[in-house]
Amino acid sequence: MPVVSFDRVKSLPRVKMAASVATAAARLRRAIRRSSPWRGPSCQPLSSVPPSAQAAAVRDAFLSFFRDRHGHRLVPSASVRPRGDPSLLFVNAGMNQFKPIFLGTVDPRSEMAGFRRVANSQKCVRAGGRHSDLGDVGRDLSHHTFFEMLGNWAFGGEYFKEEACSMAWELLTQVYGIPKDRLWISYFGGDPKVGLDPDLESRDIWLSLGVPASRMLSFGPQENFWEMGDTGPCGPCTEIHYDLAGGVGAPQLVELWNLVFMQHNREADGSLQPLPQQHVDTGMGLERLVAVLQGRRSTYDTDLFSPLLNAIQQGCGAPPYLGRVGAADEGRTDMAYRVVADHIRTLSVCIADGVSLGMSGAPLVLRRILRRALRFSTEVLRAPPGFLGSLVPIVVETLGHTYPELQKNSAQISNLVSEDEVAFLASLQRGRRIIDRTLRRLGPSDVFPAQVAWSLSMSGDLGLPLDLVELMLEEKGVQLDSAGLARLAQEEAQHRARQAEPVQEQGLRLDVHALGELQRRGVPTTDDSPKYSYCLLPSGGYEFSACEAQVLQLYTEDGTAVASVGEGRRCGLILDKTNFYAEQGGQASDRGYLVRVGQQDVLFPVARAQVCGGFILHEVVAPECLKVGDQVQLHVDKAPLTPEQLRAVEGIVQEAVGQDEAVYMEEVALAHAAHVPGLRSLDEVYPDPVRVVSVGVPVAHALDPASQAALHTSVELCCGTHLLRTGAVGDLVIIGERQLAKGITRLLAVTGEQAQQAREVGQSLAQEVEAAAERLSRGSRDVVEARRLSKDMGRLTDAVDTAVMPQWQRRELQATLKVLQRRANTAIRKLEMGQAAQKTQELLQRHSEEPLIVDTVSTESLSVLVKVVRQLCEQAPSTSVLLLSPQPMGHVLCACQVAQSATPTLTAEAWALAVCSHMGGKAWGSQVVAQGTGSTADLEAALRTARAYALNQL
C-alpha cells in the first residue's frame, strides 16, 4: 500500500435548479476544458482563474442530476440561523434541517413527513461552537467559515447503500468527468470495542462499481463512523477522495464526498441500537468540488472567490494575491486576502438570514468575524474607511442568484457592516496603543499580563475579541499569560451564572424508539385542534374551553413507557386530544392543569407541552395515581397580556419618547427611597444608599410623599446606566413577551432603526396575510390549489411566529391566520369529500355488491384514498375494500377497510402490510382500517397479492 497523505478538512453546501442534467453537464464540461491543469501550491495569478459561470454550472449539474435522473425533490437551503435547535449556533451541515426525520420527531402532518428522496445545496457556517473553523481561516488554503454543502438524502429506507454509492460514482465520473483513477474510497473498518463489524457491504458495492481494491482504505470510527451528537442516529460512512498527485509520487488525498448510512441509534448509556428506519445522508463541499474541477489546489483560486480577491486588490491597492502561506507569506498579505474574502461572505449570508451583531451566542460570533475581517483589511491591507461594506455587492453578485435573500437585504448588510466598522476602528486604535504601552514596560522574558488582555476583550472595555488580541501579540512575538486569562474567564463565567435566570430543564422527550413503538401499535397522533377553541370576553379577557381526553400512554422521567404512575411522580402523558398549545414556532407552550373526570378536586399541574412526531407530550406532576385509560379534563391558564394591552404599553412608551423628557438620577438612603409612592416591591437586595432613576420628574420631587408625581411617571431603583433623555430612544416596538410567573410578564423590545424595521416587517406580513385572505375568499377550483393555499397559510404562520415585528400585530395576525388556516383546511376536506364521492360511485358501478373490492383509483393523496375506502364501506357495509393509487416515480398509496363480519379472520392492518411489503413499503393501522405506501412497476401483481391474501384469510 503506498503512503497516503490526507487533507481531512471538511467542507460541505445549497442550490438553484438547472434546466436539465444534459445541459448542465455540457456547460460544466466546456468550463472544465477551459481550466488549467494542476499546478504548484496556489501561486498562479488570478487572471488564469476560469470564468465565473463554472461554479454555477457545478451546482446546477448536481441538482439536475438528482432531480432529473433519480427523482429527487429539490428543497431550498434552510437559513443559517437554526430554528428550534439550541445545540447549534449556526446551521453547519446539510442534514440540520432534516433532524426531525432522523430523530423520528417529524410531525406526520407536516410537508417534511412526506420527504423520501431529497437534494439541495445548503448554506453552512462553521464558526464557534463544536465545529468551528474560524481560527484556521486564512492560515491555510482550504478552510472557510461559510461554505455550500451539496447533498442528497433518502429517508425511511427509500434507498440505501448500493443506490447512494452508484449515484455518487455516476455523477463524479460520468457527469463531472473526473478520471476514475484519481478517486479513492474509504469505508468503515469496524470497531471491535463496541462490537461493530466492518462495513463490508459498502466495500463490496465499490468493488462492483469498478474501484480497485488498491484504491480502497478502511478506517475506524473516528474517520468513518458518523454521529449526530452524543446521542441519536448514527452509522458508518464511506468517503470519496480525490488524488491531487495524479499518480506522480505518493497519493495526496482530499475528501470530496461523505456518504453516511444511518442505521444505528446511540443511546444515553453509550450503547448502539438499530434504528426503526434507515436513512442516507450525504454531503459534498461545493468549494472543494469546484477546486477539483477547475484544476486548483486551493478553493480560494476558484471563481467563487476570484471576484472578491480582485475587488480587494483594487480597493486596497495591495500587492496581487499569490496564494502564499506560512513564512512565505511576508507581512501576512495573502492571509489577509483569504480572511477578508471568507469573512465578508459569512457576514453577508448571516445578516441576510437575520443573524444580528451582538454580545452573546451567534451574534457575538458574527461580531468577532466582522472585527477580525476589519483588523486584517485595515492593518494588513491598508484598506480605506468603509472598504469592507463595499465588498457586499460582490458577494451578492456571486451568490445572490442562488440565494435571493442576499439581493433583498444587500443595502441593510452594507449599512450594518459599515456602522460597526466605524465603532471598531476607534477601539482598535486605542487597543493598539494600550498593547504598545504595556509592551514597553515588559522585560524580554515577561508574558503579556492577562488582566490587560481581558480589559481589551469583548468582556472588558474596548470590545476586541480575545483571539484577535492573541493574534496581535503573536505577530509581535510576545506570549500571553494563558493561565491567568483562563482564570479570569472562569471567574466571569461563574459571575454570569450567578446573575443568570434559572435554566429551563430540558424536560421529558420521546426518543426515536418510543415514537416507533407508538406508530407500530397504531396509536393515533394527538388531535390538538381544541387549542383553537377560545373566545374574547366583553371584559377583554380570553375564555378557553375545557377539553375532555383519554390517557393513551404514560412515561416515567427517564422515558420508559408504563401503564400507571404513582402519586408525587413527574411523568409524561399522551392523550387522544388536547387544548394545550405545544411549544413550537417560537411560541412557548401553554401551562395549566388537568383533572380526572368525576374527581374535580385533585389537580394534576401541566408544566409543559411539546410536539414529538405528531404526538403532544404533556409534562405532569401526579398528586395521585394516574393510569392509561383514565378520562381527564384539561384546563389552560390564561396569559396576562392581550394585543390591546401590548399596544397600549407600546403607546405609553412612545408618548414618553416623543416628549423627550429628561431622566434624573440620584443616590438616596434606602429607607427614604422605600417611601416613593407606587414604587415596586423591594424584595430584591439593594445597596444603601440606592440609585433612584426618575423620568421627567426630579428625584427630590418624586420622593416627596405629598407629591403624586411618582404615580404618573417611571421611578425605579436601579444601579445601571441610562439614557439622559427619553427622546434618545427614537422609537420603540415590543417584539416579544415571556410569562415568568403567574401575573408577571417580561417584554422584549427593540428601539431606534430596529424598531422601524420591525414595523416595516409587520406591515409587509400584514399585507401578505390580507392577500392570502383574499385568495381564500375566491375559493379553490381543485384539491391541488386548495392544498397550495393551505401551505401558504402555514408558511405565513411560520413567518409571523418568528419575525421581528410588533408583538400586538403578531398576535392579531396569528389569530387571523388560525381562522384562515381552518377555512383552508375545511375547503380541502370538502373538495376531498366531493372527489371521494365521485370515485366511490365509479367503483360501485364497476363492482356492484361484491363481498371483496380490490382495485386501483386515481387520487392525489392518501387522505382522499382513505375517504374513498370509507365511503365505499359505508354504502356497502358487508364489503371489505383495498384500493391502490399509483403516484409519480412508481410510488403507490394503499388504503383498506375490513367489513365487521370479516374480522378477526381478516384484519386491515395485516392486509395492508402484506400488500405494501410486497411493494417494498410499509403499513400501519388497526384491525378495521389501515393504510400504507410502497413502490412497484407491476401494479397488477400487487392487486393479485391483495386479492389472494384476503381470499386465503376469508
N, C-alpha and C positions, 0 to 999 in steps of 0.2 A: 504493500500500500504506500503510495507516495506521501510525502509530507504535505499537509494541507494547512494553509493559513486562513482564518476566518475573520470577517468583519461581522460581529454579532449585533451590530447596531440595528434596532428595529425601526422601521419607518412604514407607516401603513395608511387609506383615502376616501369622495362623493362624486356626483356626475350629472351630465346633461345628455339627453337622448340623441343618438345618431340616426342618420337616415336608414342605414342597413349595415349588416356586417360586411357585405362585399364592398360597399362604398367606403366605409371607414377603414377597412383593411387596405384597400387600394391607396387611399390618401396616406395611410401610415407607411406603406412600403416605399411610396415615392419620396416621402420625407426622410426615411431611413437611408435610402440610396444617396441622398444629398449630404448626409452627415459624414464626419471624418472618422477614420478608424481610431482604435485605442492609441493613446499617446502616454507620455510620461505623467508624473503626478501633478495634474491640473496646472499646467504652465502655458497652455496655448492662449493667444489673445482672444478677447471676447468676439471679435469680428468673425471668427470661424464658427461661432455657435449657429446652428441651423435656424430657419425661420420659426416664428412663434407659434405657427399653426400646428407644430408637431405634437406638443403636449396635449392639445385639444384632440388631435387625431388618436393618440394613445388612449385617452379617456373614453372617447366615443366608441372606439373599437371594442373596448372591454364591455361596455354596456350593451352595445348592439349584439355582440356575440351571445351574451347570456339571455337577452330578451328574444332575439330572432331565431337563434339556433336551438336554444334549450328552454324556452318557455318561461323565463324568469320574469317576475314582476319588478319593474324599476320603481324604487321608492326614493323620495328626496332625502338629502342629508338632514340629520337632526341638528338642532342648534348645539354649539359647543358648550352652552350653559346647560348642565344636566338638569333634568326635570325629575323630581321625586327620588333622587339618589344621593343622599348626604355623604356617601362614601367617596364621592368624586368631586374634585374642584372643577375639572373640565371633562368633557367627553374626550376620551383618549383612545378609543378604538371603535371600529365599525359596529361591533356587536353590542355596544352600550344600549342603544335604543331598543334592542330585542331581548334585553334581560328578562322581562316578564314572561316571554315564551320559554326561555331556558329554565327559569325558576318555577315554571308551572303556575304563575300567578296572573297570567293574562286573563282579562275579563272575556268570557266566551261571547259576549255580545259586541265586543269591540271589533273594529276593522282588522287589527293586528291578529286576532284569533284565527282569521281566515288565511293568514300568510302560510304558504307552503314552500315555494321556491322564490327567492328574492335576490336582487342585486342592487348595488348602489355605489356611489363614491361619497364617503363620509369625511366631513371636516373634523380634524382631530388636533388637540392641543396637549402636549406633554410638557408641562411646566408647573412645578410644585406638586406636592402630594407624593404618592407611592412611585409613580412613574414620571420622572422629571428629567428632561434633557437640557434644562436651562443653563446649567453650569458648563456644559460641553459645547454649546453653540458658539461657533467662531474659532474654537481651538482646533477643530479638525474640518474635514471636507464633506461630512455627511450628516451631522446632527442638525435637527430642526426642532423648534418649539411648536410650529404649525406644519401640518402635512395633510395630504389627502390619502385616504385609505380605500382602495378598490376592494370590494368584497362580494362574495356570493354565499347564500345560505340555503340550507334545506332543513325544514322543521318537521318534527314528528315522523322521521323516517321516510320523508318524501324521496330522498335518495341518500346514499351513504358513500362509503369509501371508494368503491370502484368507479361510480359515476363522477365523483368530485375529482379524482385523480385524472380520469380520462379527459374531462372538460379542461382542466388546467393545462395538461400536456398539449391538447389540441390548440388551445388559444396561443400558448407560448411558441409552439413550433410551426403551426400552420398559418395562424393569423398574423402574429408578430414576426414570424420568420426567424426566430432565434435558432442558431445551429444546435442540433441535439447534443453534439459532443462538447458544447460549452456548459451544459446543465448537469448538476449533481443533485442527488437526493439524500436527505437524512430521514430516518424513521426512528420510532421509539424502540429502544433495545431492551425494555423491561426494567423492573425494579424488584429484585428478589426480597428486599427487606419488607416490602408490603404485599408480596405475593402477586405482583403484576407480571404477566408473561410478555415477551417481546411481541410487537405488532407485526407478526409475520404476514398477516393478511395484506397490509399495506405494501410490505416488501414485495410480495408475490404479484400484486397488481402492477407495480412499477416494472418489474421484470417482464410481465406480459405485454407492457406497452413498449418494450424495446430498450429500456435503460439497462446497460450492462452492470453486472454485479460489482465491477471495479470502480464504478462511479456512485456507489451507494454506501452510506455510512450510517451506523446505528449509534444512538446516544441515549443517555439515561434521562431521568425525569427532569433534571434541571434544564436540559435543552429541548427535549421532545415530549414533554407532558404538560399540557396547558391547563391552568386552573383559574377560574374567575376570581377567587379570593381564598380566604382561609377555609371557607365552607362553600358548598354549592356545586353546580355542574362542572365537570372537568373531563379530560380524556386525552388520549395520545394524539400527537400531531405529527405530520410529515411535512418537511420543508423542501422547497426547491431553491437551489443556489446557482448562481452564475459564476463561472470561472473567468476572472479578469485576465489571467495569464494566457489563456487561449492555447494551452499546450506547450508554452515556452517556459521551461523550468517547473518549479513546484506550483500546483494549483493555488490560486488566490480567490477564495470563495466569498461572495456577498449573498446574503439571503434575499431572495426575490418574493417568495410567496409562502405563506404558512397556512396549511390546511389542518384544521382542528376537528377531531371527531369526538363529540361529546357523548359519552356512553356511560359515565360514572357520576356519582354524586359524593362529594367529600362531606362526611357527617361531622357534627360538632366534636365527636370523640376522635376524629382523625381517620376513621375507617372509610373505606370506599364501598358504595352500594351501587348496583346497576340502576340506571335511570329508567323510569317508565317509558320514556320516548327518547329516541336518538336524534341528534342534530348534527349538521355540518356547518362550520363557521370558518370562513377563510378570509385572509387579509393580505393585500399586496400594496406596498407603498408606491404611489404614482411617481413621486420624485425619483425613487430608486430605479423604477422600471424605465422611466424616460431617459435617465442617465445611461442605462444599458443600451437602449435602442438608439440613442444618439451618439454612442461611442465615447462617452465621457467617464472619467474616473471620479468626478465629483458631481454631486447633484447641483452644486452652485454654477456649474458650467453649462447648464441646460437652458432652454428658452423659458423655463418657469422663472428663472432669476436674472437672465441677461438684461431685460429691460430695466430692472431695478438697479443692477450694478452700473449700467450705463448712466442712468439718471443720477446716481450717487457721484460718479466721477464728474459729470457735467456740473452738478450743483455745488460741489465742494472744491473743484479744481485740484483734486488729489491725483497722485500718480495712478496709472491704469491698474486694474485688478489683475494679479498674476497667479493667484491660487496658491500662494506660499503658506507654509505652516511652521510653527516652532521657531527655532533660531534663525531659519532662513527668512522669516518674515520680519525684516528690520522695521522697528517702530510700530509693529503690530498693525500695519496699514491694511493688509489683506484680512486679518482677523476682524477689524472694524467693519470692512465691507460686508463680511458674512453676518456679523451681529446685526447691523442696521437692516440689511435686506431681509433677514429672517424675522426680526422683531417687528418690523412695520407690517409684515403680512399677518403676524399673530395679532397685533393690536387692531388692525383693521377688521379682521374676521370676528374677534371677540366683541369689540364695541358694536359692530353691526348686529350681533346676536344678543345684545342687551347686557353684556358684562360691563359694569362701570369701573371707574378707578376709585379705589377706596383703601381702607385701613385694616381689613381683615379678609380672610378667605381668598376666593378667586380674585376679587377686586384688588386686594393687596398684591397678589402675584402679578396681576396685569400692570399695576403701578410700578413694580420693580422692573418689569420688562421694558416699560416706557423709559424709565430713568437710566437703565443700562444702555439702551439704544441712544439716548441723548448724550450720555457721557462719552461714548465712542465716537459719535458723529461730531461733537464739538471739540473734544480734546485731542482726538487722533486724526480725524479727517478735516478738522478746522472748518466745519460747516457754518454757514451764516445763520443768524437767528431765523426761526420759522422754517428751517430746512426740512425737518422730519415730517411736518404736516404736508409739505409739498409733494412727498412721495406717495401719499394716499391715492391720488388719481392713477398712478402707475399700477398699484395693486388692483384697483377697481377695473382698470383696462385689461389686466391679465386674467382676473378671476371672476369679474362681475357677470360675464355671460353665463357662467355655470352657477354662480351664487348671486342672484339678483338683489338680495338684501344688501350687498355691498354698494350697488348702484344707488339704491334707495336712500342709504344713510351716509353717502360719501361726504357731504358737507358737515354733518354732525361729527363724523370721525376726525376730519381735519381740524375742526374747531377744538375738540377735546384735547387732541394731541398738542396743538399749539398753545392752549391755555396752560397745560401742565408744564410745557417746556419753559415758559416764562418763569413760573414759580421755582422749578427745579434748578435752572441755571444760576439763580441767585443763591440757592442753598449750596450748590456745588462749588461756587466760588468761595463762599465762606468756609465750607468744609475743607477745601484745599489749603486755605490759609491756616486753619487750625492744625491740620496734619503737618504742614511745613514748620510751623512754630513749635509743635511738640517734638518733631524730629531733631530740631536744633538743640534741644535740651537733653537728648538721649546720648548715652555713651555708645561706643562701637558695638558692644555685645548686648545692649539692652533690647528688650522686646517692647513693642508698642503697647502702651497701657490699655487694658480692657475698658476701663471706665471712659476714656476719651473716645474709643471706637463706639462704645454703646451710646454715648451722648450724640454721636453723629448719625446714629441709625434711625430707622423708622420708629423705634420705640422711644427715641430721645427727642432732640430739639430740631434737627435740621432735615430729617427725613431722607438720609442717604442709606440705601439698603446695605446691610452688613456685608453681603458678598461683594458689593461694589467697593466698600471701604477696604476689604481684604485684597481685592484686585489692585487698588491704588497703592497699597503698601507693598504688594508683591512686585509691582513694577519698579519700586524704589529699593528693592532688595531688603526689606525690613520684615521681621517676623512679628505676628500679632500674638498677644497673650491669650491663647485659645482657651486655656483652662479657666482663666478669670472671666472671659467672655461667656463661657458655658455656665459658670456660676451665676452671673448676672441674669442670663436668660432664664435660668431655673427660678430665680427669685421673682422675676417678672411674671413667669407663668403661674407661680403659686399665688402671687398677688391678684392676678386676673381671675384665678379660680375662686378666691375668696369673695371677689366682687361680683362674680357672675351669678346669674339665676340658677336654680337647680335644674340640671339637665333632665329633660323628659326621658323616662325609661323607654327602651326600645319596644317593650311590650311583647305580647304573645304573637307568634307568627305561625302560619301553616306552611310547612315545607313542601317540596315537590312530591314527597311520598304520601303525605296526608291528603294533598289535593288529588293525587292519582287514585287513592283508595276511595275517596268520596265519589269521583267520577266512575270508578269501576262498579260501585254499588248502586249507581244511578240516582244518587241523592241530588234533587233539583237545586240549581243555584238560587240564591236568595232573591225574592221579589221585594225590591226596595222602592217600588213606586209609591207606597204610602208616605214616603218622606216629603212628597209634594202636596200632601193634604193638610193645608193650613189656610187661615184666613186672617184678614186685618180687621180688628175690632174698632168700633167708633172711638174708643179711648186712645187709639194709636198703637195699642199693643197687638201682639200676634197670638192667635189661638192655634195650637197644634192638636190635631185629633189623636186620640189613643189608638193603638193598633194591637189586635189580638193575634198571637202567633203560637206555633208549636216548636218545642225544642227538638231539633233533629240530631244534634251531636254535641257532646261536651268534650273539652280538652283540659288537661291539667296545665300547670305553668310551664312544664318542660315540653308541651306539645303532644303528650300521649292522649290518644282517644280513649274515653271512659264512658260508662253508662250512667254514672252519677258522681256527684261531688259532695263532700261533707260540709258542715257549717264552718264558717270562718275561712274557707278556701277561696283563693283567687283563681278564676278559671276563664275559659273561652267558650262561647256558645255560638252555634249556628242554628238559626231559626228559618222557618219556611218563608217568613216575610218580616219586614221591619220598617219603621218610620224614622229610623236614625239615619242622618247623613253621614256616610263613611268618609274618612279622611282621604281626599283626592283633589286634583286640580287646583292646588293652592288653598283649598278651604279646609279648616280644621273640622274634626268630627264633632257631631253632637254629643252632649252628655245628658244624663238623665237617670232613669231607674226603671225597673220592671217589677211586677208583682205577679204571683200566681193567681190565676182566675179562681175566684172564690175565697182568696186569702189576701185581702187588700191591706192588711195591717203589717205585712212583712215586706220591706223594700229591699230590692237587690240593686245596689248602685251600679250604673253602667259608666265606666270611666272613659271608654274609647270605643270607636267602631272603625274597622278598617276593611278594605277590599282585598280579598285573596282569591284570584282566579274566578271571579263572579260570585263567590260566597262572601257574605258580610260576617266578619268575626267580631263578636261583642265581648269586651273585657269586663268581667263582672266579679264583684265580691259577694259570695254567697253566705248570708247570715244563717240560713238553714239549708238542709239538704235539697239539692236540685237534681232532677234526673231526666234522661231522654224520654220524650213523650209528654212532658209537662206542658200544659197550656198556660201561656203567660200574656200579660198586658204590658205594653211599653209606653212610657211617658217621656217626652223630650223636654229638657229645661229650655226656657225661653232666653234668647240673647238680650242684653240690656239696651243695645242702641239700634234704632230704626234709621232708614235712609234719611228721613226728615230731620232726625236729631243730629246725624252726622253733618248734614248740610247746614244746620243751624250753628253747630260748633265752628265749622269752617267759616261761616259768615261772620261770626263774632270776632274771630281772629283776623280776618281780612279787614274788618272795620277798624280794629286796633292798628293794623299795619297802615291803613290809609290815613289815620290820624297822626301818624309819625310822632308818637308820644315819647318823651324822654323816659329812660329806665334808670331808676335811682337805686343805689346800693349803699348799705351802711352796716357796720358791726354793732350789735345790740346785745345787752345782757339777756341770756336765755330766758330767765324768769319774766323779764319785761316783754320779750317777743311773744311769749305764750299767751299774752292778753290781746293780741291783734284780733279784732272782730272777724269771725268767719274763717280763721286760719285752719288749715288741715290738721289732722291728728298728729300729735308729737310722739308717736310710738317709736320712731327711729331715734338713734343716738346722734345728738348734735353737739358740736363744741360749744363752749361757753367762754367768751361771747360768740354769738352766731351771726352769720351774714344774712341780712334781710334784703330781698330784692323786691322792688315795687314798681309797677308800670304806671306812668302818668301822674303819680302822686308821691311827693317826697315822703321818705320813710317816717320822719317825725310825725307828719300829718296822719299817715296810716296807723301809727302806733297810738294815737290819741283815742282813748276809749269813748270820748264824747263825739268823735267823728265817725261817720258811717262810710267814709271814703273807701276803706278796705273791702267793703262788701260789694263795691261796684267796679273793682279792678282786680288785677292779679297781684297778690302779695304772697311770696314764698320764702321759706328758709332754704338757702342753697349756697354752697361754698364754691360753685363753679363760676366760669366766666360767662358773660352775657353781652348781647348787643347793647349799645348805648342808646339807640333809638329804635322803636318798633318798625319804622319805615325801612330800615336796612334789610328786613326780611324780603321786601319786594313783593312777594306773593306766597301763598301757602295753600297746599292741597293735601287733604287727608287721603292717603292711598291704601291704608290697611288698618286692621284692628285685631286685637287678640284679647280674649277674655282670660284674665289672670285668676280671678276667683269670682264667686257669685257677687254681682253688682260692681265689679271692678274691671274696666276695660282699658287696655293700653292702645293708644292710637299712634300710627306711624304716618308721618307727613314728610313732604318734600317742599323746598322753598325755591324762590328765585326762578331761574331759567328752567330748572327741572319741573317746577310746578306748572309753568306754561306748557312744557312738553307733555305733561300728564293730561292737561286739559285738552290739548290737540289730539292726543291718542284717544281720550274718552269721546270726543266729538266724532272722530273718524269711525270708531267702533259703533257709536250710536247710529250713524248713517248706514253702516253695513247691516245692523240689525233691522233698521227701518226698511231697507231694500229687501232683506230676506223675508220680512213680514209681508211686503207687497207681492213678492213672488209666490209666497204660500197662499195668499188670498186669491190668486188667479187660478189655483188648482193645478193638479198634475194629470197629464194625459195617460201615463202608464206607470208601472211599478218602478222602472228604472229611474225615471225622472223624480218620482217621489222619494226614492232612496237617496238620490243625489241631494235633494233638498234637505233630507234628514241629516246627512253627513255634513252639509254646510252649517246646519244648526249646531251640530256637535263641534265643528271647527271653531265657530264663533264663540261657543260656550267656553272652550279651552282658552281662546284668546282673551275673552273678558275675565276669566278666572285668574289669569297670570299677568295681565298687562299692568303697567304702572299708570294708573288713572284715578280719578276721583272715586273714593270708596262709595259715596252715596249713589253715584251714577252706575258703578259696578253692580251694586245691589239691585237697582232698578232694572238694569239690562239683564241681570241674571233671572229676575222674576219674569221678565218678558220672554226671555229665551226658553224658560221652562214651559211656558204656555205654548209657544211656537213649536217646541220640540214635541210636546204632547199632541198638538194638532197634526204635525207632520207624521208622527207615528200612527195616529188614527187614520190618516189618509192612506198610509201604506197598508194598514190592516184591511181597510175597506176594498182597496184595489186588489189585494191578495185574495180576499174572500170572493170577490167577483170573478177573478181569474180562476180560482179553485172551483167555483160553482160551474163554470163553463167546462173545465176539464172533466169534472165529475160526471156531467151529463153525457159527454162524449164517451167516457169509459163505460157508463151504464148501458148506453145503446149498443156498445160492442159486446158486452159480457152478459147482458140480461140479469138473471138472478142466480148466477153460479155460486157454489159454496167457496170457491177459491178464485181470486183475481190476481194474476201476476202479469204485469205489463210495463210498458215504458210510457212516459209522458214528458212533454217538453215544458220545463219550468226554468225560472231564472234563479231560484233559491230553494234551499232546504225548507224554509218556512212555508212557501207555497205548496211544496210537495206534501208536507205533513198535513196541511189543511185539506188537500185533495183526498188523502187517505182517510182523514177523519170524517169528511162529508160522505164519502162512499160508504163507510161503515155505519153512519147514521141512517142512510137511506136503505141500506141492505144489512140489517143487524146480524144476520146469520152468516155473513160472508167474511172471510179472512183475506186481507189485501196486502200485497207487497208491490210497490212501484219503484222503478228505477228512472232516473232522469239524467241523460248524457249531458256533459258540460264540455267546454273547450279543453284542449290538450289531453283528451282521453279520460278526464275525471268523470266520476259517476256519483250521483246522490242517491240515497236509498232511504225509504220510509216504509213502515209496515204497522199494521194493527191486526190483532187476532180476535176473532169472534169469541164471545163469552163461552159459547158451547164447545169451543175447540181447546180451551185451557183446562188443566195444565199440560195436556198431552203435547200441544204445540204452544211455545211461548214466543212472543215477539222478539225479545232480546236475543234468544238463541237463533231464531230465524234470520234476523238481520246480520248477526255475527257470522253465520255460515256463508251467507252471500257475499258480505263485504270481505271476509277472509279470502274467499275465492278470488276477489279482485285486488288482493294485497292491501286492504284497508282496515278500518276499524269500525265498531258499532257500539252503541250504548242505548240504555232504555230500561223498560220494565217488562213484566210478563205480558202486558196488554199492548203497549205501544213502544216502538223503538225506531231508531234512525242510525244512519252511518254514511260512510264515504269510502270510495275506492277508486281504482283506475284500471281500465281494461279497453282493449281494442275489439274484443269479441263480446258484444252485449248479449247476443243470443245465448252464448254459453252461460253467462251469469243468470239469465232468465230460466234456463233449463235447470241450473243448480237450485234456484229458488223454488221452482215447481216440485222438483224431485224431493227436496228436503221436507217441504210441507206435506206432500203426499205420504212419504215414509212415516212421518210423525203421526199423521191422522189415521 
